[in-house]
Amino acid sequence: MSVAGWIVVGVLAWVAVALVVAVLVGRMVRLRDRQVPEDPFPRPAPPPEQDPSWPHPGGRAPRTPEPRRPRR
């Protein structure tokens, strides 16, 4: 067999192995997704704001404070 023939055989083998790996990875992902419920439990609604000026002027809600950074 010529060099070009071996190159073709190598490319075809690589494609076949890639397809098998892709199918196996796809099956693993589908099996993992079956374990996760589609509709998570509903979260309780946050309590309504007691401030009569809600929503704030300008239609913007107050910013959530940044989490504290650990001290060095």
Secondary structure as UniProt FT lines:
FT   HELIX           3..35
FT   TURN            52..53
FT   HELIX           57..59
//
